[in-house]
Amino acid sequence: MYNSYMRGGVLPNLNPEEKKFWEKNANYSVVVTKTQLAKLQDIHYDKVTTRGTMMWLWEYCGIQPHEFLVKRINSYSYEPTIEIRFGGPDIMSIYKLSI
């Protein structure tokens, strides 16, 4: 289910700032499926988007947009996998307490 190559922090669609953040915060990540995100956000599976997830993290969890990065790491399967990387252990704990 999880692509171990992506765990190394290399994604082809990252700009230089995102790449630096992605590599720096590899230890502070959560990997979820689209179905799990739909349940967390209490919305239909087809309504889950990257932008919507970012807005949910900001509005529901209270995490500022510059403190996390949301990327699909397995877009080609029936059940896409999404990785959320946080800007440190304190930010990740805010997420875990919110859910």
C-alpha positions in Angstrom: 0.0 0.0 0.0 2.7 2.5 0.9 5.4 3.3 -1.6 8.7 3.1 0.3 10.5 5.0 -2.4 8.4 8.1 -1.6 9.4 7.7 2.1 12.8 8.9 1.2 11.4 12.4 0.6 11.7 12.6 -3.1 8.5 13.7 -4.9 8.7 15.0 -8.5 6.1 17.8 -8.0 7.8 19.8 -5.2 9.2 23.2 -5.5 12.5 24.0 -3.8 10.9 25.3 -0.6 8.5 22.4 -0.4 11.3 19.9 -1.0 13.4 21.3 1.8 10.4 21.2 4.2 9.5 17.6 3.0 13.0 16.3 3.6 13.5 18.1 6.9 10.2 16.8 8.5 10.3 13.2 7.3 9.9 12.0 10.9 6.7 14.0 11.5 4.3 12.5 9.0 1.0 10.8 8.9 0.0 8.5 6.1 -3.7 8.1 5.5 -6.0 6.8 2.7 -8.6 8.9 1.0 -11.3 6.9 2.8 -9.7 7.6 6.2 -9.6 11.3 5.3 -13.2 11.3 4.3 -14.2 9.8 7.7 -12.0 12.3 9.6 -13.4 15.3 7.7 -17.0 13.8 7.8 -17.5 14.2 4.1 -18.2 11.9 1.1 -15.2 10.1 -0.4 -15.6 12.0 -3.7 -15.4 15.4 -1.9 -11.9 14.8 -0.5 -9.3 17.1 -2.1 -5.9 18.3 -1.2 -7.1 21.9 -0.9 -10.1 20.7 1.2 -7.7 18.7 3.5 -5.5 21.8 3.9 -8.5 23.9 4.8 -9.7 21.2 7.3 -6.3 21.1 9.0 -6.4 24.9 9.3 -10.0 25.4 10.4 -10.7 22.2 12.4 -7.2 21.4 13.8 -6.0 25.0 14.0 -2.7 24.3 12.2 -1.4 27.2 10.2 -0.8 26.5 6.4 3.0 27.0 6.6 3.3 24.3 9.3 2.3 21.3 7.2 2.4 19.9 3.6 -0.1 17.6 2.1 0.8 15.4 -0.9 -0.6 12.3 -2.6 2.1 9.7 -2.6 0.1 7.0 -4.4 -2.3 8.6 -6.9 -2.6 5.7 -9.3 -4.3 3.2 -7.1 -8.1 2.7 -6.5 -7.4 4.0 -2.9 -5.0 6.9 -3.1 -2.6 7.4 -0.2 -2.0 10.9 1.2 0.9 11.9 3.4 0.8 14.9 5.7 4.1 16.2 7.0 4.1 18.6 9.9 6.7 21.2 10.8 7.7 19.5 14.0 6.6 17.3 16.9 4.5 20.0 18.5 2.5 20.6 15.3 2.0 16.9 14.9 0.7 16.6 18.4 -1.8 19.3 17.8 -3.1 17.2 14.9 -3.3 14.0 16.9 -5.1 15.8 19.8 -7.6 17.3 17.3 -8.6 14.0 15.8 
